[in-house]
Amino acid sequence: MLNLLHRHVLKEVLVSTALAMGLFVFVLLLGNAMRDIAELVAAGKLDFIVFLKLIGLLIPYVAAYALPLGVLTGTLMALGRLSSQLEITAMKSAGISLYQIASPVFVISFIGMIAGVVVNLHYAPQSRLAYKQLMVSAISENPIGFIEERRFIREFPGYVIYMGDRDGPVMKDFWIWELDDEKRVKLFLRAKEGEINFDQTNNALVLTLRDGTAEQRDGSGSEELADEPMRSLFFGELPIELPMGKIFDEKSQRQARIKEMTFSQLMVKRDLALAKETEAAEGISKDRMKVQMHMQKSFAMAFSVFSLAIFGVPLAIQVGRKESYANLAIALIIAMTYYFLIIAVSWLEGARALRPDLLIWLPNLIFQAVGFYLIQRANRH
């Protein structure tokens, strides 16, 4: 009898989890695609095959977030439907404990937790690195297509670029504004024509302007600028290097490298930081804390599959809703609470004495403790 019930519950949870996973992967993929590559595809800078490859490389990255949400939503939908149809009540009346009823959920969430560890610490960082490399490669193969005519291009921090027209490989009527840290114009360039090439050694686009003028600004306010004589310089040819890395908002090279490291690479970086600490006879360093924080956060996110599933079991039975939208709303509220706690602990990264790399496990402990308490309470009724 138990095997039959277990198969019934397992089927319900698996189907609901698969549907929820598909939904969240689609939503997260859509959000990342709209942010990073949809505009490039619409502008003709990336072909459709490259677009599909980039979407495929995004899947492991978004799976780290879709997996906990999918298992939680699947648990709420499956057990909520069984509870609303009084099947859970019938099982408990037959002497079957809630732990036995929910055992398929525990098995699925445990497998999901293991899969989350592998994805978060191996496939996700590899796909993140491959994604950036493919993006740079696609643009470097068609660098001319990256500069679109009659559009203000702001992808390069510190520059605003405008091109009026194009005649084959030759670009005409260039306007370039170079900005300071406060987004004020410090140099204005205008050229009749120019060419763009890709420097593979420096990973940069090289824009060569011809027959133009350069107007130097001192960063003052516009009212002070009007009182000064105009300082212009005519040039025959002027090269400008635009680093490709800045297109993808790599605010910190060190942070970007950590996010692209697998578990073995992170351990090597951690050991190097530990060796420096031992040599300097000091406590935990900023570098080691950053590595450990990333590692522990990846483990904790994978473990959240199990924690959120445990929390969802008694909640699904008590609420007993069979409507998908209601269970989806409950799942989002629970997940947002969990992720808020994760973010709140991440804010403590600078306070190394508090060991935020260990405190990052606190949300999991809270959700598991509350979940098991609610399961035990529901099992007695």
C-alpha angles and dihedrals in degrees: 000000000000092000090053092049092045091053090048094051092041092054092048093049095044094051093046092046093049092051092047092046090052091050096049094044089052094048094047092045090050091051094050093043093050090049100046115019113010093084091048091052092047090051091051094247094122126040122227096256092055089046091056091048091051091049090051091052090052093058097079089045095054092038089075088068099030095055098063091041092047095051092045093049092044091052093049093047097045100041092037090056092046090048094048089052090050092242091126090052091051092050092050090047088057089059097260112141123229090244090059092046092050096042093101088056090052091050094048093046092048091052089046090051092054090047089049092055091052093046097044097047102034120013099034096055091043092050091046091055093044090049092057093043092051091047092052091044093051093050094043090055089056106025093155091059092058093070106067121199122246094013130106106238114208101163092107110074110234095024140080113194130191127180121191102198146347133223105190109294091348116091119205138204102018123193117185128178118193112204134203126224090280093053093252121140112255098164131023121195130187125179136175093226145348148173133232128213138170120247103206094187094058095028091233142123111243114210113196113198123197134197100004148125132246121208116198120214126192097213093252125138119279093252091058092044092058091061094054126083114255112261108207132165127196118216136184098206131003126177120209122191117214112191112227093213091069092060090071096050096250093176093174124022091204094053091046092052092051092052090051096051125103122224094267092050091049091052091053091050091047093050091051091052090047091051091053090050092051091049092049093041093229137131127261109323130223091249095052092045091053092051094044091046091055093046095047092045090053091050092045092050090053091047089052088075088070095038096051092045091054090049091048097053099071092034092056092049095046095045093039098191121161095187111108095213092054093051090045091053092049091049092051092050092050093045093047089052091050094047091046089057090049091051092046091055090046089060087067093063091109092053095074093170089067091057098229088181087071096035088060086080092060096091090054092050092048095049093045094048093048091043096052090045091053092046091052090047093049090046091061094054 
